[in-house]
Every structure is written in structure tokens, then in C-alpha cells.
């Protein structure tokens, strides 16, 4: 364990700096945390940091935020975890709330409308880019250790395609119930891997059942909550934020299909264009992409709604680390958990890709479709960055507004 006692003030300063400079999403955040904790200060051994990175990627919710909280826990226990997490999240929250007030104002300036319309036009391409980037690792991961030889990969890859198509179809058509599809794909893979007589004991290491984390049947209770929030209001906002923080697998972009239908069509808190703006703001601001939920909360109930949504969305991340960090090693080696994520992962990738369809259909001006095509080429063909793509699209939108094109 860490022998040097790192002051909480130093944790607050360093994690706050990462929260301010952490543009580029989870890969950038993880790289900054590794540079600080492993390379510069040698607070955490490299092997332990990599193990923690792998463990948080098995959890639902924002992995880089959970890693930031874990690093604080590793250095100063629970107090360090809370300080690290808050200081990592707070800078981006302040920025995104200020931008929410500007973009969601009753009568924003023309240049603001243009920037929003331009950046929003690139969002479907960003979704497709995110899915494309996640696919190779997931495709490589899915394999059936119980089947030897050439037949080992064929059925597994067929399942992968099935899970991905299920996620894409659910995202494009039944967004509010997407979480059920993600859970169903994960459970289906568990059923395939562990059906009686299936697993070859020589293909996987044995584990001690006394040390294996067990699935708690009470974990399915949250699935009963949607019926309690049908009337809308703060309860509905809380349920959406909970889905984002506790039931989202595969990184920040899966929050789009989890939120879009409820936010735009069920509760009418935002228009399609405003939701596109919210996604763009979550991408171009520093800190966790999940802060997009703060924009939704602001649209639903002002500043109080934004703070409530953020608190609910990030609370599971704190709880996962504060209550479970000591068990991360067992989590990494838990075969049912690995199987669940092997099935849920392709569904998440399909859901992210599928979300590009309703996002593209939400565009309202001809020039936005031209900008979407340009953004797709910029991201997928030229392989450039998401932040620069959104900023360039926003600049084009401002130019469009100044030349008299319709941006409302």
C-alpha cells in the first residue's frame, strides 16, 4: 500500500487540474491520471494502476471518473476518494452549466444558435466514430473458451453480431427500454457460457466459490422504477440520471440512446436540436462526458435540476469505489461478470451506432447534412479528433448564421 501520506489539498489541486485540462474523453483522462500517479509522482505502481483500469471498465458508468475516484481512494482512503472525485468533476460541471444557460436561453444570440446548429450537425458522426472505435476490442474479446479449434470463434462472432444488431435496433426504435436489451444480451451470454455441460474445466482457471462475488437478486429492483416516474417531474429526471450513472455500459456515449427519447419525446424538456447541443457540449467541455446529463437537468428544472441530475448520475461511481474497491481484483476474475460484459459490450456498441439514426433525423436544415457528411469524413476517413471536429463544425455554424442561413 501507499506509504507516503499525500495531503488532501494536493489531491484537490492535482485532480482539479486534470478536471480543467482533461479534454478528449476517457482516454485522455486515463492518460493524465497515469502520468500523474504512476510516472511523475510514483504514488501507485504501474501494474496496480493497470489492474484498476481494467476493473473500472467492468463497472457500469463513467470509467475514467471511477478511476479518478479510485486513485484518490488508493492514496488517502475514503476522504481521498471523495476529494478526488469532486475535484475531477467540478470544473467541467461549472463550464457546462454556464454554457447551458447560454445555449438554452429564451433568445440566444444568432452566433450562439449558429454554433449550436453546426456542432449539433456533427454529433451523429461523433456517435458513429465512437462505436467504430469500440468495436475492435469487443470483437476480439468475444470467444468461447469451451469450444476448441475453428468452431471456437464462429458461433461467438455470430452472437456478437446478434447482440450488436439488437442494440442498434433498440437504440433507433425503443430508446427508453434500451437498458433492458443491454441487460438481456449480457444475461444471454452468461447463459451460453455457463449452461450445464458447456464449460470445459480445462479451458479456464478454477476459482474458490467462497471468494467469488455473488449476484444479488436485489440488483434487478431498479428495473421496476420506470413505472414510478411515468408522470414526469423530478422523479423522472432522477430515473434518467440513474440510468446514465448506474445502468450504462461501454463509456459515456451510450448515454445518448438512454436519454434521447425520454428527454425529447416523452417529457419534452428539450427539442431535438437542443439535445444535439447538449451532446456536443458534453464532448467539447473538459471532464466526464456524462456531464451531458447536467444540461438535461438544466433544461428540465433549471440550476437545481442540473445539480440533482449530476449528483444522481455520479453517486453510483462513488459508491462502487467506496464500497467495492477492495474487491476489484476478484471482480476482474469473476467469470460471470466477464461473460455478462462480453454480451453487453456489442449491444452497447450497436446502441451507440444506432443512436446516429435518430440524431441525424433530428437535423432540420439542408446545410447541416452537408456538414454531417464532412464531419463523418473528418472523423472516420481522416481519423481526426472529436473535439476539433465539433469546434470546426461550430465555427462553420457561426459562419452560416452570419451569412443569413437559417439556424433555428
C-alpha positions in Angstrom: 0.0 0.0 0.0 1.0 3.7 -0.4 3.4 4.6 2.4 3.6 8.4 1.6 0.7 10.3 3.1 -0.5 12.5 0.2 -2.2 15.7 1.6 -5.8 16.1 0.6 -5.0 19.6 -0.6 -2.6 18.2 -3.1 -5.1 15.7 -4.3 -7.7 18.5 -4.7 -5.2 20.6 -6.7 -3.9 17.9 -9.0 -7.3 16.3 -9.7 -8.8 19.7 -10.2 -6.1 20.5 -12.8 -7.0 17.3 -14.6 -10.6 18.2 -14.5 -9.8 21.6 -16.1 -7.4 20.3 -18.8 -9.0 16.9 -19.4 -10.4 17.4 -22.9 -10.9 14.4 -25.2 -12.9 12.0 -23.0 -11.9 8.8 -21.1 -8.7 8.0 -23.0 -7.3 11.5 -22.2 -8.4 11.3 -18.6 -6.8 7.9 -18.0 -3.6 9.0 -19.7 -3.4 12.1 -17.4 -4.1 10.1 -14.3 -1.4 7.6 -15.2 1.1 10.3 -16.0 0.5 11.9 -12.6 0.1 8.9 -10.3 2.5 6.4 -11.9 5.1 8.3 -13.9 5.6 11.7 -12.3 4.9 11.0 -8.6 5.2 7.2 -8.4 2.3 7.1 -6.0 0.9 3.9 -7.5 2.7 1.0 -9.1 2.1 0.7 -12.9 0.7 -2.8 -12.5 -1.8 -1.8 -9.9 -2.9 1.2 -11.9 -3.5 -1.1 -15.0 -5.4 -3.6 -12.8 -7.6 -0.8 -11.5 -8.2 0.5 -15.1 -9.3 -3.0 -16.1 -11.6 -3.3 -13.1 -13.4 0.0 -13.6 -14.1 -0.9 -17.2 -16.1 -3.8 -15.9 -18.4 -1.5 -14.0 -21.4 0.5 -15.4 -21.0 4.2 -15.5 -18.1 6.6 -16.5 -14.9 4.5 -16.2 -12.5 7.4 -16.1 -14.4 9.1 -13.3 -14.3 5.8 -11.3 -10.6 5.5 -12.0 -10.1 9.1 -10.7 -12.0 8.3 -7.6 -10.1 5.0 -7.1 -6.8 6.8 -7.3 -7.9 9.2 -4.6 -9.0 6.2 -2.5 -5.7 4.5 -3.1 -3.8 7.5 -1.7 -6.0 8.7 1.1 -8.9 6.3 1.6 -12.5 7.4 1.5 -11.7 11.1 2.1 -9.2 11.0 -0.8 -11.8 9.3 -3.0 -14.4 11.9 -2.3 -12.0 14.9 -2.8 -10.5 13.4 -6.0 -13.9 12.7 -7.5 -15.4 16.0 -6.7 -12.4 18.0 -7.9 -12.3 15.9 -11.1 -16.0 16.6 -11.9 -16.5 20.1 -10.6 -14.6 22.1 -13.2 -16.4 20.6 -16.1 -19.7 21.0 -14.3 -19.2 24.7 -13.9 -18.3 25.1 -17.5 -21.1 23.1 -18.8 -23.7 24.8 -16.6 -22.5 28.2 -17.8 -22.8 27.1 -21.5 -26.2 25.5 -20.8 -27.5 28.9 -19.6 -26.2 30.5 -22.8 -27.4 27.8 -25.3 -30.8 27.2 -23.6 -31.7 30.9 -23.1 -35.1 32.0 -24.4 -33.5 34.3 -27.0 -29.8 33.4 -27.6 -27.8 35.5 -30.0 -27.6 34.4 -33.6 -24.0 33.3 -33.3 -24.9 31.0 -30.4 -27.7 29.5 -32.5 -25.3 29.0 -35.4 -22.6 27.4 -33.2 -25.2 25.1 -31.7 -26.6 24.1 -35.1 -23.1 23.5 -36.5 -21.8 21.4 -33.6 -25.1 19.5 -33.4 -24.8 18.6 -37.1 -21.6 16.7 -36.4 -22.9 14.8 -33.4 -24.3 11.8 -35.4 -20.9 11.4 -36.9 -19.3 11.5 -33.5 -21.6 8.7 -32.4 -20.6 6.6 -35.4 -17.0 7.3 -34.7 -17.4 6.3 -31.0 -18.9 3.0 -32.0 -16.3 2.3 -34.6 -13.5 2.9 -32.1 -15.0 0.5 -29.5 -15.7 -2.3 -32.0 -12.3 -3.9 -32.5 -11.6 -4.6 -28.8 -15.1 -6.0 -28.3 -14.8 -8.2 -31.5 -11.5 -9.6 -30.2 -12.9 -10.2 -26.8 -15.8 -12.4 -27.6 -14.7 -16.0 -27.9 -16.0 -19.3 -26.5 -13.3 -21.0 -24.4 -15.4 -24.2 -24.2 -15.1 -24.9 -28.0 -11.7 -25.7 -29.4 -10.4 -25.2 -32.9 -12.0 -23.3 -35.8 -15.5 -23.7 -34.3 -14.5 -21.7 -31.3 -14.9 -18.2 -32.9 -17.7 -18.8 -35.4 -20.6 -19.0 -33.0 -19.2 -16.4 -30.7 -18.9 -13.9 -33.5 -22.4 -14.7 -34.7 -23.6 -13.9 -31.2 -21.5 -10.7 -31.3 -23.3 -9.6 -34.5 -26.7 -10.5 -33.0 -26.0 -8.5 -29.8 -24.8 -5.5 -31.8 -27.9 -5.6 -34.1 -30.2 -5.9 -31.1 -28.6 -2.8 -29.5 -28.7 -0.8 -32.7 -32.4 -1.7 -33.4 -33.3 -0.9 -29.8 -31.5 2.4 -29.8 -33.1 3.5 -33.1 -36.7 2.4 -32.1 -37.3 1.8 -28.4 -34.7 4.1 -26.7 -36.4 4.2 -23.2 -36.1 0.4 -22.9 -32.6 0.1 -24.3 -31.3 -0.8 -20.8 -33.4 -4.0 -20.9 -31.8 -5.0 -24.2 -28.3 -4.4 -22.8 -29.1 -6.5 -19.7 -30.7 -9.2 -21.8 -27.6 -9.5 -24.1 -25.4 -9.8 -21.1 -27.5 -12.4 -19.4 -27.8 -14.3 -22.7 -24.0 -14.6 -22.9 -23.9 -15.8 -19.3 -26.5 -18.5 -20.2 -24.5 -19.6 -23.2 -21.2 -19.7 -21.4 -22.4 -21.5 -18.3 -25.2 -23.7 -19.4 -25.0 -27.3 -18.0 -22.3 -29.4 -19.6 -21.0 -26.4 -21.6 -17.8 -25.2 -19.9 -14.6 -27.2 -20.3 -12.9 -27.1 -16.9 -9.5 -27.3 -18.6 -10.1 -24.1 -20.6 -10.5 -21.7 -17.6 -8.9 -21.4 -14.2 -10.8 -22.7 -11.2 -11.9 -20.3 -8.6 -12.9 -20.7 -5.0 -16.7 -20.3 -4.7 -16.2 -18.9 -1.2 -14.3 -15.9 -2.6 -16.4 -15.4 -5.7 -18.7 -12.3 -5.6 -22.3 -13.4 -5.9 -25.0 -11.8 -7.9 -27.5 -10.1 -5.6 -31.1 -10.7 -6.8 -32.0 -7.3 -5.4 -29.9 -5.8 -8.2 -32.9 -6.1 -10.5 -35.1 -3.9 -8.3 -34.2 -0.7 -10.2 -35.9 -2.1 -13.3 -39.2 -1.6 -11.6 -38.7 2.1 -11.2 -39.7 3.4 -14.7 -43.3 2.9 -13.9 -43.0 5.1 -10.9 -41.8 8.0 -12.9 -44.3 8.0 -15.8 -45.8 11.2 -14.6 -42.5 13.1 -15.1 -41.1 15.8 -12.9 -38.0 15.4 -10.7 -38.7 11.7 -10.2 -38.4 11.2 -14.0 -35.2 13.3 -14.1 -33.8 11.2 -11.3 -34.6 8.0 -13.1 -32.9 9.2 -16.3 -29.8 10.3 -14.3 -29.8 6.9 -12.5 -29.8 5.1 -15.8 -26.9 7.2 -17.0 -24.9 6.6 -13.9 -25.7 3.0 -12.8 -27.0 1.2 -15.9 -24.9 2.4 -18.7 -22.1 0.1 -20.1 -19.4 0.9 -22.5 -18.5 4.5 -21.9 -20.0 8.0 -22.0 -21.6 7.9 -25.4 -24.2 5.2 -24.5 -26.0 7.9 -22.5 -27.4 9.3 -25.8 -29.8 6.4 -26.6 -30.6 6.1 -22.8 -31.7 9.7 -22.7 -32.8 11.0 -26.1 -36.4 9.6 -26.3 -37.3 10.4 -22.7 -35.9 13.9 -22.9 -37.2 14.9 -26.3 -40.4 12.9 -26.9 -41.7 11.7 -23.5 -41.2 14.7 -21.3 -40.5 17.5 -23.9 -37.8 19.1 -21.8 -35.7 19.8 -24.9 -36.2 19.9 -28.7 -34.2 17.6 -30.9 -31.8 20.4 -31.8 -31.3 21.3 -28.1 -30.5 17.7 -27.3 -27.9 17.7 -30.1 -26.5 20.8 -28.5 -26.3 19.1 -25.1 -24.4 16.1 -26.5 -22.0 18.5 -28.3 -21.4 20.5 -25.1 -20.6 17.2 -23.2 -17.9 16.5 -25.8 -16.2 19.8 -26.1 -16.0 20.7 -22.4 -13.4 19.2 -20.0 -14.1 16.4 -17.6 -16.5 13.4 -17.9 -18.8 13.2 -21.0 -21.5 12.1 -18.6 -21.8 15.8 -17.6 -24.2 16.0 -20.5 -26.9 14.9 -18.0 -26.4 18.3 -16.3 -27.6 20.1 -19.5 -30.7 17.8 -19.5 -31.3 18.6 -15.8 -30.9 22.3 -16.5 -33.5 22.1 -19.3 -35.9 20.2 -17.1 -35.7 22.2 -13.9 -33.1 24.9 -14.1 -30.0 25.0 -11.9 -31.5 22.8 -9.2 -32.4 20.2 -11.8 -28.9 20.2 -13.2 -27.3 19.8 -9.8 -29.7 17.0 -8.9 -29.1 15.1 -12.2 -25.4 15.3 -11.8 -25.5 14.2 -8.1 -27.6 11.2 -9.0 -25.6 10.3 -12.1 -22.3 10.3 -10.4 -23.3 8.8 -7.0 -23.1 5.2 -8.2 -19.5 5.8 -9.3 -18.6 6.9 -5.8 -20.4 4.0 -4.2 -18.8 1.5 -6.5 -15.4 2.6 -5.4 -16.0 3.4 -1.8 -17.8 0.1 -1.1 -16.1 -2.2 -3.6 -12.5 -1.0 -4.3 -11.1 -3.7 -2.0 -12.8 -6.3 -4.2 -11.7 -5.1 -7.6 -9.2 -7.9 -8.1 -12.0 -10.5 -7.5 -14.2 -8.6 -9.9 -11.7 -8.8 -12.7 -11.5 -12.6 -12.3 -15.2 -13.2 -11.9 -16.2 -15.3 -14.9 -20.0 -14.4 -14.9 -19.1 -10.7 -14.8 -16.7 -11.2 -17.7 -19.3 -13.1 -19.6 -22.0 -10.5 -19.0 -19.8 -7.7 -20.3 -18.8 -9.8 -23.3 -22.5 -9.9 -24.3 -23.5 -6.4 -23.2 -20.5 -4.8 -24.9 -21.5 -5.5 -28.5 -25.1 -4.4 -27.7 -23.6 -1.1 -26.3 -21.6 -0.6 -29.5 -24.7 -1.3 -31.6 -26.7 1.1 -29.4 -24.2 3.9 -29.9 -24.1 3.3 -33.7 -27.9 3.1 -33.8 -28.3 6.4 -31.9 -26.8 8.1 -35.0 -30.0 7.4 -36.9 -32.4 9.4 -34.7 -29.7 12.1 -34.2 -29.3 12.5 -37.9 -33.1 12.6 -38.5 -33.3 15.4 -35.9 -31.3 17.8 -38.1 -33.5 20.4 -39.6 -31.6 22.3 -42.3 -30.0 21.1 -45.6 -26.7 22.6 -44.8 -26.4 20.5 -41.6 -26.5 17.3 -43.7 -23.6 18.6 -45.7 -21.7 19.4 -42.5 -22.6 15.9 -41.2 -21.0 14.3 -44.2 -17.9 16.4 -43.9 -17.7 15.5 -40.2 -18.0 11.8 -41.0 -15.1 12.1 -43.4 -13.1 14.1 -41.0 -13.5 11.6 -38.2 -13.8 8.2 -39.9 -11.6 8.7 -43.0 -9.1 11.3 -41.8 -9.2 9.9 -38.3 -9.0 13.3 -36.6 -10.2 14.2 -33.1 -13.8 14.6 -31.8 -13.2 17.9 -30.0 -11.6 19.6 -33.1 -14.4 18.2 -35.3 -17.1 19.7 -33.1 -15.3 23.0 -32.8 -14.8 23.3 -36.5 -18.5 22.4 -37.1 -19.5 25.0 -34.6 -17.3 27.6 -36.3 -19.0 26.7 -39.7 -22.4 27.1 -38.0 -21.4 30.6 -36.8 -20.4 31.5 -40.3 -23.7 30.1 -41.6 -25.6 32.3 -39.2 -23.6 35.4 -40.1 -24.3 34.8 -43.8 -28.1 34.6 -43.3 -28.7 30.8 -43.5 -31.5 29.5 -41.3 -30.0 28.2 -38.0 -33.2 28.0 -35.9 
